[in-house]
Amino acid sequence: MTDVTVGVIGAGLMGQELASSIGRWMALTDASFAPRITAVCDLSSERRRWFERLGTIEVSTEDYRQVLSSDVDVVYIAVPHDLHEQIYTATARAGKAFLGEKPFGFDLEATQAIVSAIDESGVFARCSSEIPFFPGAQEAVRAVMQGELGTILDARFAFLHSSDLDRSKPISWKRRVETCGPGGVMTDLGMHVFHVPLRLGWGIEVLAAHLQNIVHERPDGEGGVAECDTIDNATIFAEGTAGDSQFPIVFETKRIAPGETNTWVMTIVGTESGVSFSTKYPKSFRRFEMRAGRQVWSVEDLGSVSAHPSITGAIFEFGFADAVQQMWASFFAEMADDLAGRYACATPSEALEAQRVVDDALRVGIRR
Ligand SMILES: NC(=O)c1ccc[n+]([C@@H]2O[C@H](COP(=O)([O-])OP(=O)(O)OC[C@H]3O[C@@H](n4cnc5c(N)ncnc54)[C@H](O)[C@@H]3O)[C@@H](O)[C@H]2O)c1
């Protein structure tokens, strides 16, 4: 195994997910890389201390430039969206390979600047989007790519949360336009719903959008009240294009979807077959087919069948942490030109296209 050193900029929720993923890297049975986190950057000393417990940290700093000037091979950047342009472009200009968290820029303009910096520097850079690594999503993508669905008739992609139903939940940077981005929930969750259709090579033209700001104020965490100005729920009605066929696609990104916790859904129906998968039922892959003249939606328990083999047998379940680890395995494998046909991480140009869709939805959308 080749040793790879990793620097983490942003030691919050997702930074810690990477650390946990690397902590159980031995679960992957054919990984040719052995990643090790040797540098961490966060403004919070408490969060840096969390990483220092790993015992592998050589650089612990609140200045991200110290990570970029260190000798790490790869940088993972998981900071609020208003910092993406500054830190991602600096990372590219420092010549470091990196995985940047979605949305890969605060808005379309920022993502364009990031993509230009990557193109100019020639560094290997990818955008985080782990849900398509779930076995059900992988099987759906395989079926569509192999033409098993015939002519596509319609599609739905959704990413749904509900914790914002609780109006006493304090404001965070994700609930403010100035730090989250102009598309609010679309900026935050859009990459999750656009990644698969973009990977399938579909064109996406936004026809209409319904954009709701449902909760206007939240506790500021200091006894007061703060304005909550982001779009909470967005439904985009689009036309997809695959080859010569056009079809409707509905995209939903919602923070207030009662009953849902990080639920990712994809359903695609064609003239020959259909596929449907939801992380709410992580093992269950649904397929539509005609059987002896009867219309059948069947359910197959896929179990834990991953693109990068692991010690977890197919009789077990696959979860969010597994998806994160599979995404990172793809990142390292692609960096070493060893992907061997497996699903690759989202590219900077896919992130740019996702921002273009969000931008279009903001322009044509009805705001409520
Ligand atoms: N892929 C996913 O499923 C997923 C899930 C959640 C968040 N995210 C993305 O991850 C990124 C971070 O989100 P999060 O939920 O981890 O946020 P978070 O608030 O938990 O963590 C962000 C961290 O960045 C630190 N930070 C802020 N300014 C900094 C600076 N100037 N230098 C260094 N560190 C700084 C904060 O102190 C904090 O610890 C965002 O881009 C978000 O969209 C992705």
The ligand as an SDF file (V2000), in Angstrom:
LIG
                    3D

 44 48  0  0  0  0  0  0  0  0999 V2000
  -21.1840   15.5160    1.7050 N   0  0  0  0  0  0  0  0  0  0  0  0
  -22.0800   15.6430    2.6750 C   0  0  0  0  0  0  0  0  0  0  0  0
  -22.9390   14.7820    2.8810 O   0  0  0  0  0  0  0  0  0  0  0  0
  -22.0220   16.8400    3.5600 C   0  0  0  0  0  0  0  0  0  0  0  0
  -22.7360   16.8940    4.7640 C   0  0  0  0  0  0  0  0  0  0  0  0
  -22.6300   18.0550    5.5460 C   0  0  0  0  0  0  0  0  0  0  0  0
  -21.8680   19.1180    5.1160 C   0  0  0  0  0  0  0  0  0  0  0  0
  -21.1930   19.0370    3.9320 N   0  0  0  0  0  0  0  0  0  0  0  0
  -20.3550   20.1610    3.4370 C   0  0  0  0  0  0  0  0  0  0  0  0
  -19.1680   20.1730    4.2190 O   0  0  0  0  0  0  0  0  0  0  0  0
  -18.7130   21.5160    4.3860 C   0  0  0  0  0  0  0  0  0  0  0  0
  -18.6030   21.7950    5.8800 C   0  0  0  0  0  0  0  0  0  0  0  0
  -19.8390   21.4900    6.4810 O   0  0  0  0  0  0  0  0  0  0  0  0
  -19.9150   20.8960    7.9430 P   0  0  0  0  0  0  0  0  0  0  0  0
  -21.2940   20.3860    8.1200 O   0  0  0  0  0  0  0  0  0  0  0  0
  -18.7510   20.0040    8.1910 O   0  0  0  0  0  0  0  0  0  0  0  0
  -19.7570   22.2530    8.7710 O   0  0  0  0  0  0  0  0  0  0  0  0
  -19.2660   22.4710   10.2660 P   0  0  0  0  0  0  0  0  0  0  0  0
  -19.7980   23.8180   10.6450 O   0  0  0  0  0  0  0  0  0  0  0  0
  -19.5930   21.2980   11.1160 O   0  0  0  0  0  0  0  0  0  0  0  0
  -17.6840   22.5210   10.1030 O   0  0  0  0  0  0  0  0  0  0  0  0
  -17.0380   23.5740    9.4380 C   0  0  0  0  0  0  0  0  0  0  0  0
  -15.7500   23.8420   10.1860 C   0  0  0  0  0  0  0  0  0  0  0  0
  -15.0240   24.8620    9.4840 O   0  0  0  0  0  0  0  0  0  0  0  0
  -14.3570   25.6250   10.4750 C   0  0  0  0  0  0  0  0  0  0  0  0
  -13.9430   26.9050    9.9050 N   0  0  0  0  0  0  0  0  0  0  0  0
  -14.6750   28.0110    9.7130 C   0  0  0  0  0  0  0  0  0  0  0  0
  -13.9070   28.9870    9.1930 N   0  0  0  0  0  0  0  0  0  0  0  0
  -12.6700   28.4600    9.0540 C   0  0  0  0  0  0  0  0  0  0  0  0
  -11.4300   28.9920    8.5640 C   0  0  0  0  0  0  0  0  0  0  0  0
  -11.3100   30.2370    8.1230 N   0  0  0  0  0  0  0  0  0  0  0  0
  -10.3510   28.1660    8.5830 N   0  0  0  0  0  0  0  0  0  0  0  0
  -10.4480   26.9060    9.0510 C   0  0  0  0  0  0  0  0  0  0  0  0
  -11.5820   26.3710    9.5200 N   0  0  0  0  0  0  0  0  0  0  0  0
  -12.6790   27.1450    9.5130 C   0  0  0  0  0  0  0  0  0  0  0  0
  -15.3720   25.7610   11.5870 C   0  0  0  0  0  0  0  0  0  0  0  0
  -14.7790   26.1340   12.8150 O   0  0  0  0  0  0  0  0  0  0  0  0
  -15.9710   24.3610   11.6180 C   0  0  0  0  0  0  0  0  0  0  0  0
  -15.3150   23.5100   12.5430 O   0  0  0  0  0  0  0  0  0  0  0  0
  -19.7160   22.4010    3.6390 C   0  0  0  0  0  0  0  0  0  0  0  0
  -19.2390   22.6500    2.3600 O   0  0  0  0  0  0  0  0  0  0  0  0
  -20.9720   21.5360    3.5780 C   0  0  0  0  0  0  0  0  0  0  0  0
  -21.8280   21.8230    2.4910 O   0  0  0  0  0  0  0  0  0  0  0  0
  -21.2540   17.9220    3.1730 C   0  0  0  0  0  0  0  0  0  0  0  0
  1  2  1  0
  2  3  2  0
  2  4  1  0
  4  5  1  0
  4 44  2  0
  5  6  2  0
  6  7  1  0
  7  8  2  0
  8  9  1  0
  8 44  1  0
  9 10  1  0
  9 42  1  0
 10 11  1  0
 11 12  1  0
 11 40  1  0
 12 13  1  0
 13 14  1  0
 14 15  2  0
 14 16  1  0
 14 17  1  0
 17 18  1  0
 18 19  2  0
 18 20  1  0
 18 21  1  0
 21 22  1  0
 22 23  1  0
 23 24  1  0
 23 38  1  0
 24 25  1  0
 25 26  1  0
 25 36  1  0
 26 27  1  0
 26 35  1  0
 27 28  2  0
 28 29  1  0
 29 30  1  0
 29 35  2  0
 30 31  1  0
 30 32  2  0
 32 33  1  0
 33 34  2  0
 34 35  1  0
 36 37  1  0
 36 38  1  0
 38 39  1  0
 40 41  1  0
 40 42  1  0
 42 43  1  0
M  CHG  2   8   1  16  -1
M  END
$$$$
